[in-house]
Amino acid sequence: MIRIRSLAYPSPDDFGLKDLQRDIYNEMNNSEDLYQYDTIDQLLFEIKVREQIVRASFSLNSSGVVFSSFKKSRFNPDFWLWTSRGYRLRPGVLPSDAINDIFKNGRIYGFECSTAIVLVFYKALIHSINLRAFNYLFANLLVWDWNYDWDLGIITRPGKNFIPGDIVYFYNPDYREPIWMGENAVYLGKGRYYGHGIGVATEAEMINALNTRRRERPQRSAYLLDQYSRLNFKYLQQFS
């Protein structure tokens, strides 16, 4: 449920929301969880970022990026430097240019699903906050796995009341290879998820895909954890 201090009974018609933004608003307002804001701008910013997370997910899915372990990973050396902890932004390169290159030239990149999630967040923020602020906040990017700049403010909470733009985790307890221990995925809305290495799929399809990547004679099915992760939208809104 949505509550705004300055507006007793908000409606998507009050803000001119359409298409995906309207869907996000409705899922938030119909949720059992309370979404409380001091101002209308706080709500609209969160909806905008969530929309951009969903759009970035589809963009990455169609970019040609390969699913890869760190040992076999690859990044464009014009923008990124390999280190033992991940890929660091090359000196003199703007963070926004480096992130955009991944989505533009995906076929020369390879990484796993948690890296994909962090990159989706960065791409969404390029389109949601002031570009100069983005390049200042994320001037020292290091990406791989869950390495991310603290300014993202990622928050993880228990529950299954997912909103489009939330990150969920499909756990695969009887995995065959460590890289398939689970799948980080973006909830896209309407029962669909995006997970790098699997693609866009329903919950059942995600589970079935992970179940094909289990060891011999598995005892347990993959399943969706009762938790979600999301950005600290209220903190990031100051940079919009």
Phi, psi and omega in degrees: 000140180260134175226129176238129185303324185271000183215118188292311184229080183292151178224149178300335178292336179293337188243001180068031181285142180223158172052236186298320179299320178294320178298317179298314178303312183296321179293324177293316184288332180270357182287153174287341178280153179264127175249105188247135185226150176280327183223162174297322182299325177299315179297312184296325178295314180299317179299317180298315181294317178300318177301316181291329175297316179297315181295321178295326178297313178297321180296316179294322180298328182261006187279341183092006178299138181270145173278126189207148170286168180297323181300325182253012184289163175206141176228157178294115183292348175291338184241335190229145176247132177288137170225171180292345181256352182148197182255123182257144178301131179292138179305138179087356180263134176288134178306319181297322179293320181293317178294314181299327180296325179299318182282336180275320185239049186303331185294345178260013179242152174210128180199177184260186194287325181289323174299319180301319181297313180298319179294324175299318177300312181299316180298319179298321182288332175304325182264006186237334180241171177302131186296322178296320178295319178302311183292334175284313184296323189245038185291340184241051185297135168228119184237133166171137182056226181263025169290122178206158179291138184298340179295343174295328177060042184296131182242132177245132183224156175283154176132167179232016177273070186286145175242143178311131185102350175282155177253132180237172181224125173263115184267136182238085190296331182256040184301150177276319179234146183306328182294342178252028176293341179180179181224116170284136185216150174269131173281120185266349186099160178055036174078013182246152181225153171242124175229124181297128184105336176244317179106204179270126187202163173281172178302314181297321180292322176299314181296316179298320180296317178293326180294338175280354182245032178262165178290173178295142180052055179292152181253339187229142176277154169295157179203161180273124179289151177275068177200162177211156177237146179209163178288161173275083187298320183294325176291315185290337183299333180295342182261008184276000000 
